[in-house]
């Protein structure tokens, strides 16, 4: 993959600027929009994960107080759910 050309720099009133062609600016703007959209999706997934963790914490609390009905045979729903949850923090 070829290296990007060095940026064109200009100084105006003692302040340095990077000069972009219209095509470069459009590509930069498109990249910014893509990053913004990806960030929005990450926030949605993060929120959904937080909601799922809260629900699982509630399930764990209920399971901690639930009485097993299968006499430790591991066949009742409570035992099956506990076994499924045991592998996941």
PDB file of N, CA, C and O in Angstrom:
ATOM      1  N   UNK A   1       0.847  -1.164   0.000  1.00  0.00           N
ATOM      2  CA  UNK A   1       0.000   0.000   0.000  1.00  0.00           C
ATOM      3  C   UNK A   1       0.901   1.238   0.000  1.00  0.00           C
ATOM      4  O   UNK A   1       1.810   1.346   0.823  1.00  0.00           O
ATOM      5  N   UNK A   2       0.653   2.156  -0.908  1.00  0.00           N
ATOM      6  CA  UNK A   2       1.522   3.334  -0.982  1.00  0.00           C
ATOM      7  C   UNK A   2       1.330   4.243   0.231  1.00  0.00           C
ATOM      8  O   UNK A   2       0.248   4.322   0.813  1.00  0.00           O
ATOM      9  N   UNK A   3       2.401   4.915   0.584  1.00  0.00           N
ATOM     10  CA  UNK A   3       2.327   5.842   1.713  1.00  0.00           C
ATOM     11  C   UNK A   3       1.564   7.093   1.305  1.00  0.00           C
ATOM     12  O   UNK A   3       1.577   7.501   0.144  1.00  0.00           O
ATOM     13  N   UNK A   4       0.905   7.686   2.279  1.00  0.00           N
ATOM     14  CA  UNK A   4       0.181   8.938   2.029  1.00  0.00           C
ATOM     15  C   UNK A   4       1.201  10.048   1.792  1.00  0.00           C
ATOM     16  O   UNK A   4       2.252  10.073   2.432  1.00  0.00           O
ATOM     17  N   UNK A   5       0.898  10.958   0.880  1.00  0.00           N
ATOM     18  CA  UNK A   5       1.829  12.066   0.666  1.00  0.00           C
ATOM     19  C   UNK A   5       1.869  12.961   1.895  1.00  0.00           C
ATOM     20  O   UNK A   5       0.890  13.039   2.637  1.00  0.00           O
ATOM     21  N   UNK A   6       2.979  13.628   2.114  1.00  0.00           N
ATOM     22  CA  UNK A   6       3.040  14.524   3.275  1.00  0.00           C
ATOM     23  C   UNK A   6       2.020  15.654   3.118  1.00  0.00           C
ATOM     24  O   UNK A   6       1.751  16.094   2.000  1.00  0.00           O
ATOM     25  N   UNK A   7       1.461  16.117   4.214  1.00  0.00           N
ATOM     26  CA  UNK A   7       0.444  17.172   4.112  1.00  0.00           C
ATOM     27  C   UNK A   7       1.069  18.481   3.640  1.00  0.00           C
ATOM     28  O   UNK A   7       2.232  18.782   3.910  1.00  0.00           O
ATOM     29  N   UNK A   8       0.250  19.244   2.924  1.00  0.00           N
ATOM     30  CA  UNK A   8       0.670  20.591   2.497  1.00  0.00           C
ATOM     31  C   UNK A   8       0.348  21.549   3.627  1.00  0.00           C
ATOM     32  O   UNK A   8      -0.785  21.622   4.102  1.00  0.00           O
ATOM     33  N   UNK A   9       1.364  22.276   4.042  1.00  0.00           N
ATOM     34  CA  UNK A   9       1.202  23.176   5.183  1.00  0.00           C
ATOM     35  C   UNK A   9       1.289  24.626   4.710  1.00  0.00           C
ATOM     36  O   UNK A   9       1.974  24.950   3.740  1.00  0.00           O
ATOM     37  N   UNK A  10       0.578  25.469   5.421  1.00  0.00           N
ATOM     38  CA  UNK A  10       0.633  26.906   5.156  1.00  0.00           C
ATOM     39  C   UNK A  10       0.591  27.626   6.495  1.00  0.00           C
ATOM     40  O   UNK A  10       0.017  27.127   7.463  1.00  0.00           O
ATOM     41  N   UNK A  11       1.195  28.784   6.540  1.00  0.00           N
ATOM     42  CA  UNK A  11       1.189  29.599   7.758  1.00  0.00           C
ATOM     43  C   UNK A  11       0.499  30.915   7.430  1.00  0.00           C
ATOM     44  O   UNK A  11       0.821  31.585   6.448  1.00  0.00           O
ATOM     45  N   UNK A  12      -0.452  31.259   8.276  1.00  0.00           N
ATOM     46  CA  UNK A  12      -1.196  32.504   8.099  1.00  0.00           C
ATOM     47  C   UNK A  12      -1.272  33.187   9.451  1.00  0.00           C
ATOM     48  O   UNK A  12      -1.797  32.620  10.409  1.00  0.00           O
ATOM     49  N   UNK A  13      -0.753  34.396   9.531  1.00  0.00           N
ATOM     50  CA  UNK A  13      -0.730  35.160  10.779  1.00  0.00           C
ATOM     51  C   UNK A  13      -0.071  34.364  11.912  1.00  0.00           C
ATOM     52  O   UNK A  13      -0.519  34.413  13.057  1.00  0.00           O
ATOM     53  N   UNK A  14       0.989  33.636  11.580  1.00  0.00           N
ATOM     54  CA  UNK A  14       1.729  32.887  12.578  1.00  0.00           C
ATOM     55  C   UNK A  14       1.088  31.571  12.993  1.00  0.00           C
ATOM     56  O   UNK A  14       1.624  30.880  13.859  1.00  0.00           O
ATOM     57  N   UNK A  15      -0.028  31.211  12.409  1.00  0.00           N
ATOM     58  CA  UNK A  15      -0.716  29.960  12.740  1.00  0.00           C
ATOM     59  C   UNK A  15      -0.593  28.999  11.561  1.00  0.00           C
ATOM     60  O   UNK A  15      -0.834  29.379  10.416  1.00  0.00           O
ATOM     61  N   UNK A  16      -0.210  27.735  11.851  1.00  0.00           N
ATOM     62  CA  UNK A  16      -0.003  26.748  10.797  1.00  0.00           C
ATOM     63  C   UNK A  16      -1.313  26.045  10.464  1.00  0.00           C
ATOM     64  O   UNK A  16      -2.099  25.720  11.354  1.00  0.00           O
ATOM     65  N   UNK A  17      -1.538  25.819   9.191  1.00  0.00           N
ATOM     66  CA  UNK A  17      -2.730  25.137   8.690  1.00  0.00           C
ATOM     67  C   UNK A  17      -2.317  24.001   7.777  1.00  0.00           C
ATOM     68  O   UNK A  17      -1.233  24.032   7.193  1.00  0.00           O
ATOM     69  N   UNK A  18      -3.164  23.009   7.651  1.00  0.00           N
ATOM     70  CA  UNK A  18      -2.993  21.927   6.688  1.00  0.00           C
ATOM     71  C   UNK A  18      -3.971  22.190   5.555  1.00  0.00           C
ATOM     72  O   UNK A  18      -5.162  22.397   5.786  1.00  0.00           O
ATOM     73  N   UNK A  19      -3.463  22.183   4.338  1.00  0.00           N
ATOM     74  CA  UNK A  19      -4.297  22.448   3.177  1.00  0.00           C
ATOM     75  C   UNK A  19      -4.801  21.138   2.596  1.00  0.00           C
ATOM     76  O   UNK A  19      -4.035  20.189   2.430  1.00  0.00           O
ATOM     77  N   UNK A  20      -6.097  21.088   2.288  1.00  0.00           N
ATOM     78  CA  UNK A  20      -6.719  19.909   1.701  1.00  0.00           C
ATOM     79  C   UNK A  20      -7.366  20.279   0.385  1.00  0.00           C
ATOM     80  O   UNK A  20      -7.917  21.368   0.230  1.00  0.00           O
ATOM     81  N   UNK A  21      -7.292  19.359  -0.560  1.00  0.00           N
ATOM     82  CA  UNK A  21      -8.039  19.561  -1.804  1.00  0.00           C
ATOM     83  C   UNK A  21      -9.503  19.255  -1.502  1.00  0.00           C
ATOM     84  O   UNK A  21      -9.799  18.642  -0.477  1.00  0.00           O
ATOM     85  N   UNK A  22     -10.413  19.665  -2.361  1.00  0.00           N
ATOM     86  CA  UNK A  22     -11.829  19.342  -2.125  1.00  0.00           C
ATOM     87  C   UNK A  22     -12.081  17.828  -2.003  1.00  0.00           C
ATOM     88  O   UNK A  22     -12.889  17.398  -1.180  1.00  0.00           O
ATOM     89  N   UNK A  23     -11.387  17.025  -2.824  1.00  0.00           N
ATOM     90  CA  UNK A  23     -11.560  15.573  -2.736  1.00  0.00           C
ATOM     91  C   UNK A  23     -11.055  15.035  -1.395  1.00  0.00           C
ATOM     92  O   UNK A  23     -11.705  14.189  -0.783  1.00  0.00           O
ATOM     93  N   UNK A  24      -9.904  15.521  -0.940  1.00  0.00           N
ATOM     94  CA  UNK A  24      -9.374  15.090   0.356  1.00  0.00           C
ATOM     95  C   UNK A  24     -10.317  15.476   1.484  1.00  0.00           C
ATOM     96  O   UNK A  24     -10.533  14.703   2.417  1.00  0.00           O
ATOM     97  N   UNK A  25     -10.878  16.677   1.395  1.00  0.00           N
ATOM     98  CA  UNK A  25     -11.813  17.122   2.422  1.00  0.00           C
ATOM     99  C   UNK A  25     -13.061  16.235   2.434  1.00  0.00           C
ATOM    100  O   UNK A  25     -13.549  15.869   3.504  1.00  0.00           O
ATOM    101  N   UNK A  26     -13.575  15.890   1.260  1.00  0.00           N
ATOM    102  CA  UNK A  26     -14.768  15.038   1.184  1.00  0.00           C
ATOM    103  C   UNK A  26     -14.490  13.657   1.780  1.00  0.00           C
ATOM    104  O   UNK A  26     -15.329  13.112   2.497  1.00  0.00           O
ATOM    105  N   UNK A  27     -13.315  13.087   1.488  1.00  0.00           N
ATOM    106  CA  UNK A  27     -12.956  11.791   2.061  1.00  0.00           C
ATOM    107  C   UNK A  27     -12.828  11.889   3.579  1.00  0.00           C
ATOM    108  O   UNK A  27     -13.291  11.006   4.301  1.00  0.00           O
ATOM    109  N   UNK A  28     -12.204  12.958   4.059  1.00  0.00           N
ATOM    110  CA  UNK A  28     -12.065  13.162   5.497  1.00  0.00           C
ATOM    111  C   UNK A  28     -13.435  13.302   6.159  1.00  0.00           C
ATOM    112  O   UNK A  28     -13.673  12.740   7.227  1.00  0.00           O
ATOM    113  N   UNK A  29     -14.318  14.042   5.531  1.00  0.00           N
ATOM    114  CA  UNK A  29     -15.665  14.237   6.075  1.00  0.00           C
ATOM    115  C   UNK A  29     -16.451  12.924   6.071  1.00  0.00           C
ATOM    116  O   UNK A  29     -17.183  12.632   7.017  1.00  0.00           O
ATOM    117  N   UNK A  30     -16.298  12.134   5.003  1.00  0.00           N
ATOM    118  CA  UNK A  30     -16.986  10.835   4.945  1.00  0.00           C
ATOM    119  C   UNK A  30     -16.465   9.907   6.045  1.00  0.00           C
ATOM    120  O   UNK A  30     -17.241   9.190   6.675  1.00  0.00           O
ATOM    121  N   UNK A  31     -15.157   9.923   6.272  1.00  0.00           N
ATOM    122  CA  UNK A  31     -14.580   9.102   7.345  1.00  0.00           C
ATOM    123  C   UNK A  31     -15.114   9.534   8.700  1.00  0.00           C
ATOM    124  O   UNK A  31     -15.418   8.694   9.547  1.00  0.00           O
ATOM    125  N   UNK A  32     -15.228  10.825   8.907  1.00  0.00           N
ATOM    126  CA  UNK A  32     -15.757  11.343  10.170  1.00  0.00           C
ATOM    127  C   UNK A  32     -17.191  10.861  10.394  1.00  0.00           C
ATOM    128  O   UNK A  32     -17.555  10.474  11.505  1.00  0.00           O
ATOM    129  N   UNK A  33     -17.998  10.886   9.336  1.00  0.00           N
ATOM    130  CA  UNK A  33     -19.386  10.419   9.468  1.00  0.00           C
ATOM    131  C   UNK A  33     -19.433   8.921   9.773  1.00  0.00           C
ATOM    132  O   UNK A  33     -20.251   8.476  10.578  1.00  0.00           O
ATOM    133  N   UNK A  34     -18.551   8.140   9.126  1.00  0.00           N
ATOM    134  CA  UNK A  34     -18.525   6.701   9.373  1.00  0.00           C
ATOM    135  C   UNK A  34     -18.124   6.402  10.817  1.00  0.00           C
ATOM    136  O   UNK A  34     -18.700   5.522  11.458  1.00  0.00           O
ATOM    137  N   UNK A  35     -17.150   7.128  11.318  1.00  0.00           N
ATOM    138  CA  UNK A  35     -16.725   6.934  12.707  1.00  0.00           C
ATOM    139  C   UNK A  35     -17.856   7.314  13.659  1.00  0.00           C
ATOM    140  O   UNK A  35     -18.087   6.630  14.657  1.00  0.00           O
ATOM    141  N   UNK A  36     -18.551   8.389  13.356  1.00  0.00           N
ATOM    142  CA  UNK A  36     -19.687   8.799  14.189  1.00  0.00           C
ATOM    143  C   UNK A  36     -20.781   7.748  14.214  1.00  0.00           C
ATOM    144  O   UNK A  36     -21.356   7.470  15.266  1.00  0.00           O
ATOM    145  N   UNK A  37     -21.071   7.163  13.057  1.00  0.00           N
ATOM    146  CA  UNK A  37     -22.100   6.120  12.986  1.00  0.00           C
ATOM    147  C   UNK A  37     -21.656   4.878  13.762  1.00  0.00           C
ATOM    148  O   UNK A  37     -22.456   4.266  14.471  1.00  0.00           O
ATOM    149  N   UNK A  38     -20.387   4.511  13.627  1.00  0.00           N
ATOM    150  CA  UNK A  38     -19.881   3.349  14.361  1.00  0.00           C
ATOM    151  C   UNK A  38     -19.935   3.599  15.865  1.00  0.00           C
ATOM    152  O   UNK A  38     -20.273   2.697  16.632  1.00  0.00           O
ATOM    153  N   UNK A  39     -19.610   4.801  16.285  1.00  0.00           N
ATOM    154  CA  UNK A  39     -19.664   5.140  17.704  1.00  0.00           C
ATOM    155  C   UNK A  39     -21.092   5.042  18.234  1.00  0.00           C
ATOM    156  O   UNK A  39     -21.308   4.584  19.356  1.00  0.00           O
ATOM    157  N   UNK A  40     -22.062   5.467  17.437  1.00  0.00           N
ATOM    158  CA  UNK A  40     -23.463   5.357  17.852  1.00  0.00           C
ATOM    159  C   UNK A  40     -23.858   3.892  18.027  1.00  0.00           C
ATOM    160  O   UNK A  40     -24.572   3.552  18.970  1.00  0.00           O
ATOM    161  N   UNK A  41     -23.396   3.021  17.120  1.00  0.00           N
ATOM    162  CA  UNK A  41     -23.703   1.596  17.248  1.00  0.00           C
ATOM    163  C   UNK A  41     -23.037   1.003  18.489  1.00  0.00           C
ATOM    164  O   UNK A  41     -23.633   0.177  19.180  1.00  0.00           O
ATOM    165  N   UNK A  42     -21.817   1.417  18.770  1.00  0.00           N
ATOM    166  CA  UNK A  42     -21.120   0.931  19.968  1.00  0.00           C
ATOM    167  C   UNK A  42     -21.880   1.359  21.219  1.00  0.00           C
ATOM    168  O   UNK A  42     -22.013   0.575  22.159  1.00  0.00           O
ATOM    169  N   UNK A  43     -22.371   2.574  21.241  1.00  0.00           N
ATOM    170  CA  UNK A  43     -23.151   3.038  22.403  1.00  0.00           C
ATOM    171  C   UNK A  43     -24.419   2.217  22.578  1.00  0.00           C
ATOM    172  O   UNK A  43     -24.789   1.880  23.703  1.00  0.00           O
ATOM    173  N   UNK A  44     -25.094   1.889  21.468  1.00  0.00           N
ATOM    174  CA  UNK A  44     -26.310   1.075  21.550  1.00  0.00           C
ATOM    175  C   UNK A  44     -26.004  -0.314  22.104  1.00  0.00           C
ATOM    176  O   UNK A  44     -26.725  -0.816  22.966  1.00  0.00           O
ATOM    177  N   UNK A  45     -24.945  -0.925  21.614  1.00  0.00           N
ATOM    178  CA  UNK A  45     -24.570  -2.259  22.080  1.00  0.00           C
ATOM    179  C   UNK A  45     -24.160  -2.199  23.548  1.00  0.00           C
ATOM    180  O   UNK A  45     -24.503  -3.089  24.326  1.00  0.00           O
ATOM    181  N   UNK A  46     -23.437  -1.165  23.924  1.00  0.00           N
ATOM    182  CA  UNK A  46     -23.016  -1.008  25.314  1.00  0.00           C
ATOM    183  C   UNK A  46     -24.231  -0.870  26.233  1.00  0.00           C
ATOM    184  O   UNK A  46     -24.264  -1.456  27.315  1.00  0.00           O
ATOM    185  N   UNK A  47     -25.213  -0.104  25.805  1.00  0.00           N
ATOM    186  CA  UNK A  47     -26.429   0.055  26.598  1.00  0.00           C
ATOM    187  C   UNK A  47     -27.170  -1.276  26.708  1.00  0.00           C
ATOM    188  O   UNK A  47     -27.639  -1.638  27.787  1.00  0.00           O
ATOM    189  N   UNK A  48     -27.278  -2.006  25.596  1.00  0.00           N
ATOM    190  CA  UNK A  48     -27.956  -3.307  25.619  1.00  0.00           C
ATOM    191  C   UNK A  48     -27.212  -4.287  26.523  1.00  0.00           C
ATOM    192  O   UNK A  48     -27.836  -5.073  27.235  1.00  0.00           O
ATOM    193  N   UNK A  49     -25.894  -4.241  26.496  1.00  0.00           N
ATOM    194  CA  UNK A  49     -25.104  -5.111  27.362  1.00  0.00           C
ATOM    195  C   UNK A  49     -25.343  -4.779  28.832  1.00  0.00           C
ATOM    196  O   UNK A  49     -25.475  -5.683  29.657  1.00  0.00           O
ATOM    197  N   UNK A  50     -25.401  -3.501  29.161  1.00  0.00           N
ATOM    198  CA  UNK A  50     -25.686  -3.094  30.535  1.00  0.00           C
ATOM    199  C   UNK A  50     -27.051  -3.576  30.993  1.00  0.00           C
ATOM    200  O   UNK A  50     -27.213  -4.029  32.126  1.00  0.00           O
ATOM    201  N   UNK A  51     -28.033  -3.475  30.103  1.00  0.00           N
ATOM    202  CA  UNK A  51     -29.381  -3.954  30.417  1.00  0.00           C
ATOM    203  C   UNK A  51     -29.379  -5.464  30.635  1.00  0.00           C
ATOM    204  O   UNK A  51     -30.007  -5.962  31.569  1.00  0.00           O
ATOM    205  N   UNK A  52     -28.675  -6.185  29.777  1.00  0.00           N
ATOM    206  CA  UNK A  52     -28.610  -7.642  29.923  1.00  0.00           C
ATOM    207  C   UNK A  52     -27.907  -8.037  31.216  1.00  0.00           C
ATOM    208  O   UNK A  52     -28.333  -8.976  31.887  1.00  0.00           O
ATOM    209  N   UNK A  53     -26.839  -7.333  31.573  1.00  0.00           N
ATOM    210  CA  UNK A  53     -26.142  -7.637  32.826  1.00  0.00           C
ATOM    211  C   UNK A  53     -27.030  -7.381  34.031  1.00  0.00           C
ATOM    212  O   UNK A  53     -27.004  -8.145  34.996  1.00  0.00           O
ATOM    213  N   UNK A  54     -27.812  -6.317  33.983  1.00  0.00           N
ATOM    214  CA  UNK A  54     -28.736  -6.020  35.076  1.00  0.00           C
ATOM    215  C   UNK A  54     -29.771  -7.132  35.199  1.00  0.00           C
ATOM    216  O   UNK A  54     -30.101  -7.556  36.307  1.00  0.00           O
ATOM    217  N   UNK A  55     -30.283  -7.604  34.068  1.00  0.00           N
ATOM    218  CA  UNK A  55     -31.269  -8.685  34.091  1.00  0.00           C
ATOM    219  C   UNK A  55     -30.649  -9.972  34.632  1.00  0.00           C
ATOM    220  O   UNK A  55     -31.278 -10.686  35.413  1.00  0.00           O
ATOM    221  N   UNK A  56     -29.422 -10.267  34.219  1.00  0.00           N
ATOM    222  CA  UNK A  56     -28.767 -11.480  34.717  1.00  0.00           C
ATOM    223  C   UNK A  56     -28.453 -11.385  36.203  1.00  0.00           C
ATOM    224  O   UNK A  56     -28.516 -12.389  36.914  1.00  0.00           O
ATOM    225  N   UNK A  57     -28.118 -10.197  36.678  1.00  0.00           N
ATOM    226  CA  UNK A  57     -27.912 -10.027  38.115  1.00  0.00           C
ATOM    227  C   UNK A  57     -29.198 -10.316  38.882  1.00  0.00           C
ATOM    228  O   UNK A  57     -29.170 -10.914  39.958  1.00  0.00           O
ATOM    229  N   UNK A  58     -30.332  -9.882  38.315  1.00  0.00           N
ATOM    230  CA  UNK A  58     -31.618 -10.158  38.952  1.00  0.00           C
ATOM    231  C   UNK A  58     -31.908 -11.655  38.943  1.00  0.00           C
ATOM    232  O   UNK A  58     -32.412 -12.193  39.929  1.00  0.00           O
ATOM    233  N   UNK A  59     -31.596 -12.333  37.841  1.00  0.00           N
ATOM    234  CA  UNK A  59     -31.787 -13.788  37.761  1.00  0.00           C
ATOM    235  C   UNK A  59     -30.916 -14.483  38.799  1.00  0.00           C
ATOM    236  O   UNK A  59     -31.369 -15.394  39.492  1.00  0.00           O
ATOM    237  N   UNK A  60     -29.659 -14.046  38.902  1.00  0.00           N
ATOM    238  CA  UNK A  60     -28.758 -14.648  39.893  1.00  0.00           C
ATOM    239  C   UNK A  60     -29.281 -14.458  41.312  1.00  0.00           C
ATOM    240  O   UNK A  60     -29.167 -15.360  42.142  1.00  0.00           O
ATOM    241  N   UNK A  61     -29.851 -13.294  41.593  1.00  0.00           N
ATOM    242  CA  UNK A  61     -30.392 -13.042  42.929  1.00  0.00           C
ATOM    243  C   UNK A  61     -31.575 -13.960  43.217  1.00  0.00           C
ATOM    244  O   UNK A  61     -31.703 -14.475  44.328  1.00  0.00           O
ATOM    245  N   UNK A  62     -32.431 -14.167  42.234  1.00  0.00           N
ATOM    246  CA  UNK A  62     -33.574 -15.062  42.410  1.00  0.00           C
ATOM    247  C   UNK A  62     -33.099 -16.502  42.579  1.00  0.00           C
ATOM    248  O   UNK A  62     -33.613 -17.241  43.418  1.00  0.00           O
ATOM    249  N   UNK A  63     -32.103 -16.895  41.767  1.00  0.00           N
ATOM    250  CA  UNK A  63     -31.594 -18.263  41.865  1.00  0.00           C
ATOM    251  C   UNK A  63     -30.919 -18.535  43.204  1.00  0.00           C
ATOM    252  O   UNK A  63     -30.966 -19.657  43.709  1.00  0.00           O
ATOM    253  N   UNK A  64     -30.300 -17.528  43.769  1.00  0.00           N
ATOM    254  CA  UNK A  64     -29.630 -17.711  45.058  1.00  0.00           C
ATOM    255  C   UNK A  64     -30.631 -18.061  46.152  1.00  0.00           C
ATOM    256  O   UNK A  64     -30.309 -18.795  47.086  1.00  0.00           O
ATOM    257  N   UNK A  65     -31.844 -17.532  46.033  1.00  0.00           N
ATOM    258  CA  UNK A  65     -32.877 -17.781  47.045  1.00  0.00           C
ATOM    259  C   UNK A  65     -33.808 -18.931  46.682  1.00  0.00           C
ATOM    260  O   UNK A  65     -34.610 -19.357  47.513  1.00  0.00           O
ATOM    261  N   UNK A  66     -33.717 -19.440  45.458  1.00  0.00           N
ATOM    262  CA  UNK A  66     -34.652 -20.470  45.002  1.00  0.00           C
ATOM    263  C   UNK A  66     -34.274 -21.837  45.567  1.00  0.00           C
ATOM    264  O   UNK A  66     -33.100 -22.186  45.695  1.00  0.00           O
ATOM    265  N   UNK A  67     -35.290 -22.573  45.888  1.00  0.00           N
ATOM    266  CA  UNK A  67     -35.083 -23.927  46.410  1.00  0.00           C
ATOM    267  C   UNK A  67     -35.114 -24.917  45.253  1.00  0.00           C
ATOM    268  O   UNK A  67     -35.954 -24.821  44.357  1.00  0.00           O
ATOM    269  N   UNK A  68     -34.202 -25.850  45.286  1.00  0.00           N
ATOM    270  CA  UNK A  68     -34.124 -26.888  44.260  1.00  0.00           C
ATOM    271  C   UNK A  68     -35.218 -27.920  44.528  1.00  0.00           C
ATOM    272  O   UNK A  68     -35.427 -28.314  45.675  1.00  0.00           O
ATOM    273  N   UNK A  69     -35.914 -28.360  43.487  1.00  0.00           N
ATOM    274  CA  UNK A  69     -37.012 -29.325  43.650  1.00  0.00           C
ATOM    275  C   UNK A  69     -36.641 -30.717  43.171  1.00  0.00           C
ATOM    276  O   UNK A  69     -37.466 -31.629  43.227  1.00  0.00           O
ATOM    277  N   UNK A  70     -35.421 -30.895  42.705  1.00  0.00           N
ATOM    278  CA  UNK A  70     -35.076 -32.198  42.123  1.00  0.00           C
ATOM    279  C   UNK A  70     -34.147 -33.007  43.025  1.00  0.00           C
ATOM    280  O   UNK A  70     -33.597 -34.018  42.587  1.00  0.00           O
ATOM    281  N   UNK A  71     -33.965 -32.590  44.257  1.00  0.00           N
ATOM    282  CA  UNK A  71     -33.110 -33.294  45.219  1.00  0.00           C
ATOM    283  C   UNK A  71     -31.699 -33.495  44.660  1.00  0.00           C
ATOM    284  O   UNK A  71     -31.149 -34.595  44.707  1.00  0.00           O
ATOM    285  N   UNK A  72     -31.126 -32.410  44.131  1.00  0.00           N
ATOM    286  CA  UNK A  72     -29.745 -32.393  43.619  1.00  0.00           C
ATOM    287  C   UNK A  72     -29.492 -33.344  42.454  1.00  0.00           C
ATOM    288  O   UNK A  72     -28.351 -33.745  42.222  1.00  0.00           O
ATOM    289  N   UNK A  73     -30.537 -33.706  41.724  1.00  0.00           N
ATOM    290  CA  UNK A  73     -30.351 -34.563  40.547  1.00  0.00           C
ATOM    291  C   UNK A  73     -29.929 -33.739  39.333  1.00  0.00           C
ATOM    292  O   UNK A  73     -29.495 -34.288  38.320  1.00  0.00           O
ATOM    293  N   UNK A  74     -30.061 -32.412  39.443  1.00  0.00           N
ATOM    294  CA  UNK A  74     -29.667 -31.539  38.340  1.00  0.00           C
ATOM    295  C   UNK A  74     -30.634 -31.513  37.186  1.00  0.00           C
ATOM    296  O   UNK A  74     -30.256 -31.133  36.078  1.00  0.00           O
ATOM    297  N   UNK A  75     -31.882 -31.907  37.412  1.00  0.00           N
ATOM    298  CA  UNK A  75     -32.852 -31.995  36.327  1.00  0.00           C
ATOM    299  C   UNK A  75     -33.879 -30.867  36.318  1.00  0.00           C
ATOM    300  O   UNK A  75     -34.542 -30.644  35.305  1.00  0.00           O
ATOM    301  N   UNK A  76     -34.017 -30.156  37.431  1.00  0.00           N
ATOM    302  CA  UNK A  76     -35.045 -29.111  37.473  1.00  0.00           C
ATOM    303  C   UNK A  76     -34.545 -27.846  36.770  1.00  0.00           C
ATOM    304  O   UNK A  76     -33.351 -27.703  36.508  1.00  0.00           O
ATOM    305  N   UNK A  77     -35.455 -26.949  36.473  1.00  0.00           N
ATOM    306  CA  UNK A  77     -35.110 -25.712  35.772  1.00  0.00           C
ATOM    307  C   UNK A  77     -34.104 -24.879  36.560  1.00  0.00           C
ATOM    308  O   UNK A  77     -33.208 -24.269  35.977  1.00  0.00           O
ATOM    309  N   UNK A  78     -34.249 -24.854  37.856  1.00  0.00           N
ATOM    310  CA  UNK A  78     -33.330 -24.072  38.686  1.00  0.00           C
ATOM    311  C   UNK A  78     -31.907 -24.609  38.549  1.00  0.00           C
ATOM    312  O   UNK A  78     -30.969 -23.832  38.371  1.00  0.00           O
ATOM    313  N   UNK A  79     -31.739 -25.915  38.629  1.00  0.00           N
ATOM    314  CA  UNK A  79     -30.401 -26.511  38.489  1.00  0.00           C
ATOM    315  C   UNK A  79     -29.836 -26.284  37.092  1.00  0.00           C
ATOM    316  O   UNK A  79     -28.647 -26.001  36.946  1.00  0.00           O
ATOM    317  N   UNK A  80     -30.664 -26.403  36.077  1.00  0.00           N
ATOM    318  CA  UNK A  80     -30.210 -26.208  34.714  1.00  0.00           C
ATOM    319  C   UNK A  80     -29.771 -24.764  34.475  1.00  0.00           C
ATOM    320  O   UNK A  80     -28.756 -24.518  33.824  1.00  0.00           O
ATOM    321  N   UNK A  81     -30.529 -23.828  34.995  1.00  0.00           N
ATOM    322  CA  UNK A  81     -30.167 -22.410  34.839  1.00  0.00           C
ATOM    323  C   UNK A  81     -28.894 -22.108  35.625  1.00  0.00           C
ATOM    324  O   UNK A  81     -28.013 -21.404  35.130  1.00  0.00           O
ATOM    325  N   UNK A  82     -28.791 -22.629  36.831  1.00  0.00           N
ATOM    326  CA  UNK A  82     -27.574 -22.425  37.620  1.00  0.00           C
ATOM    327  C   UNK A  82     -26.351 -22.983  36.885  1.00  0.00           C
ATOM    328  O   UNK A  82     -25.296 -22.351  36.857  1.00  0.00           O
ATOM    329  N   UNK A  83     -26.499 -24.159  36.299  1.00  0.00           N
ATOM    330  CA  UNK A  83     -25.377 -24.770  35.563  1.00  0.00           C
ATOM    331  C   UNK A  83     -25.015 -23.936  34.349  1.00  0.00           C
ATOM    332  O   UNK A  83     -23.837 -23.762  34.039  1.00  0.00           O
ATOM    333  N   UNK A  84     -26.017 -23.424  33.666  1.00  0.00           N
ATOM    334  CA  UNK A  84     -25.740 -22.591  32.492  1.00  0.00           C
ATOM    335  C   UNK A  84     -25.042 -21.288  32.901  1.00  0.00           C
ATOM    336  O   UNK A  84     -24.135 -20.825  32.208  1.00  0.00           O
ATOM    337  N   UNK A  85     -25.460 -20.705  34.012  1.00  0.00           N
ATOM    338  CA  UNK A  85     -24.874 -19.446  34.487  1.00  0.00           C
ATOM    339  C   UNK A  85     -23.501 -19.650  35.107  1.00  0.00           C
ATOM    340  O   UNK A  85     -22.720 -18.702  35.185  1.00  0.00           O
ATOM    341  N   UNK A  86     -23.187 -20.858  35.547  1.00  0.00           N
ATOM    342  CA  UNK A  86     -21.918 -21.106  36.245  1.00  0.00           C
ATOM    343  C   UNK A  86     -20.702 -20.799  35.364  1.00  0.00           C
ATOM    344  O   UNK A  86     -19.661 -20.387  35.875  1.00  0.00           O
ATOM    345  N   UNK A  87     -20.821 -20.989  34.078  1.00  0.00           N
ATOM    346  CA  UNK A  87     -19.691 -20.772  33.183  1.00  0.00           C
ATOM    347  C   UNK A  87     -19.496 -19.327  32.762  1.00  0.00           C
ATOM    348  O   UNK A  87     -18.528 -19.019  32.067  1.00  0.00           O
ATOM    349  N   UNK A  88     -20.388 -18.435  33.164  1.00  0.00           N
ATOM    350  CA  UNK A  88     -20.345 -17.051  32.707  1.00  0.00           C
ATOM    351  C   UNK A  88     -20.373 -16.092  33.889  1.00  0.00           C
ATOM    352  O   UNK A  88     -21.265 -16.173  34.733  1.00  0.00           O
ATOM    353  N   UNK A  89     -19.406 -15.189  33.954  1.00  0.00           N
ATOM    354  CA  UNK A  89     -19.385 -14.231  35.081  1.00  0.00           C
ATOM    355  C   UNK A  89     -20.483 -13.200  34.976  1.00  0.00           C
ATOM    356  O   UNK A  89     -20.598 -12.331  35.841  1.00  0.00           O
TER     357      UNK A  89
END
